[in-house]
Amino acid sequence: MKLFINLLSVVLFLPDYGSSGVDKEVSVMEGDSVTLYTGVKTNQQEDIKWYFSSLLTAQISGDLSFICTDVQCNKDTERFRDRLKLDHQTGSLTIRNINSTDSGVYELKIITSSSSSGKVFNVTVHGVSAAEIDEVKRKSANNGESVTLKPGVVKNPNDVMTWYFNDILIAEITGDQSKICTDVQCKERFRDRLKLDHQTGSLIITNTRNTDSGEYKLKNIITNSSFSITRVKRFNLTVIGGVPDSGLSSGAVAGIVVVVLLVSAVAGVIYYRHRKSHAPVPQNENNDM
């Protein structure tokens, strides 16, 4: 009887993509990261298993006592080479820096004590040239000009777009909500010179300065109920000409100018009085008589 139950469990939990068809089609570009959602919580399941090309690729138990990805699950494959990540709360699978060899069918098995269910994802990776994968958009501007950094994609209402400057978060669009420069360092550097185009996600930098030169990174997260795709685009901006920014606001500069003028005026008055008090007294000619 025990042998029969074990055999039944093996048959019940074997991958069966093809028998029920594909549930979700996922189309990504090389270099993207994609997360395939389970739609469940790990603490409500006994086991969550992911298969790719019939091989066990990732597994997590409900009590987190057993977790494995890639070669930890199957010593016969090192296809993903530390590019897989499991969400411990949901068992969702993330494939980072995806490439063309990752195209194929990913099957999810959700196992409880009484049943087994799952999903089938068909992931298609569209190849791009190596230059495009590592591409950094190079932009240049003269000091004082405005620059627009364009995502080059169609923005969907549910997309989350975040802009970074030298790894500092400077702007974010979530649905119809946006935030610009919530960080003190960002506020000091850009001083209300950043704008967002909510239709395209473009970032506009007005009245550019030498200190605006550097790397700008856009992280675009495209999400639906079954999966999400993270796409990263980089821009290298060089601001040409002009005097390096002093780091002082226009109000501060004006204040300094006023103080300098006042000091100069006071110094002039003191000098004038000093000269007057030490001037030689003219001699009256009658005194010589």
Secondary structure as UniProt FT lines:
FT   HELIX           2..13
FT   TURN            17..19
FT   STRAND          24..29
FT   TURN            30..31
FT   STRAND          33..36
FT   HELIX           42..44
FT   STRAND          47..52
FT   TURN            53..54
FT   STRAND          55..61
FT   TURN            62..63
FT   STRAND          67..69
FT   HELIX           70..72
FT   TURN            75..76
FT   TURN            81..82
FT   STRAND          84..86
FT   TURN            88..90
FT   STRAND          93..95
FT   HELIX           100..102
FT   STRAND          104..111
FT   STRAND          116..126
FT   HELIX           130..133
FT   STRAND          136..142
FT   TURN            143..144
FT   STRAND          147..149
FT   TURN            157..158
FT   STRAND          160..165
FT   TURN            166..167
FT   STRAND          168..174
FT   TURN            175..176
FT   STRAND          177..180
FT   HELIX           184..190
FT   TURN            191..192
FT   STRAND          194..196
FT   TURN            198..200
FT   STRAND          203..205
FT   HELIX           210..212
FT   STRAND          214..223
FT   STRAND          227..240
FT   HELIX           250..277
FT   HELIX           285..288
//
